[in-house]
Amino acid sequence: MVLMEHGARVRVAATAAEARGEIEREAPDVLVCDIGLPNEDGYELIRKVRSLVGTRGATVPAVALTAYATPTDHAKALAAGYQKHLAKPVEPSELLAALAVLLGRS
């Protein structure tokens, strides 16, 4: 809701497989993803997105937005391929600022 209220076009996927399908159809400007997804977690999703050939998947800016908030979780998200790790609950202004930086609009 926060992103839409600020003019973003948002596509939602309930699973990693749905997200990959969306990304393969049209790469987003930025990916915001939970880590705790059913069947396949967000770590596996970003690894697969980064391996997509012929799409922007390899370079799309990505944020892990998750309740997994330890320093180990932070490091694991970055190692998997996310550029930013935000712990839930996140303040809307913090999310917007992180996205602006990733998109070069800070």
N, C-alpha and C positions, 0 to 999 in steps of 0.2 A: 504494500500500500504506500509506503514512504516513497519508493522510487516512482510509482505512477503519479503520486501527488506532485512530484518534481519534474514531470514531463517525460519520464522514461517509458519506452515501450517494453513491457515485461512479458516474457514467455515463461510458463511454469511447467515443470516436469516432476512427476511424483517418484520416478525411479531413475537410476543411472542410465538404463537402456533408453528411456524416453529422452533424457537430456542429450545423450549422444546422437540420437536421431534428429533432434532439433538442431544441434550444432552442425551436423552433416548437411542438413537442408539449407541452413543459413547461419553462418558463424555470428555470434553476438559481439557487441562491442566489449562486453565484460561478462564474465560468468561469476555468479554468486551461488555458492553451493554449500549445503549442509554436509557433514561427514557421515552422520548416522542415517544412511539411506537403506531401504529394504533390499535384500538380495545381494547387492554389490555396494560397497561403501564409497564415500566421496574420494578417498585416496585412490581407489582403483579407477574411478571415473576420470579423475584428472590425468592419471597415467595414460589411459586410453585416449583421452582427448589430445594429449600432447603427442601421441603417436599417429594421429590422423594425417595422412599424406594428401596433399592437394587441397587442403582447406586452411583456414586461419586457426584451426584447433591447436596447432603447435605453438602459436604465439598469442592467442587470446588472453588478455589479462584475467586473472582468476582470484577470487577471494573465498576462503573457507570461513563460513559463518556457522559456528558450532558451539555446543555445550562442552565439548572436549577442550578444556581450557588450561591444562597444565603446560609448563614449559616443554615437556616432552611432546605433547600434542602439537604445540606450536612448531617445533622443529620438524616433526613428522609431516605436517601439512606443507611446509616450505620445501622439504626434501622431495615430496611427492610431485610438486609442480605448481603449487599455489604461490602467488606473489605476496599475499597478505593473509593473515589468520586473525579473525575477530571472534572473541568469546561472547556467547549469548549470556544474558540479554545485552544487546548493544544499543547504545543511544543512536537515534536516527542521524544526528549530526555527525557522529563518529563514522557511521556507515557511509554517509554521503561524502565526507572528507576523504575517506580511504578510496572510494571509487573515483573521486575527482583526481587524486594523485595518480592512480593507475591509468587513468585516461588522459593524463597530461593537461588537466584543466584546473590545477590548484591555484 
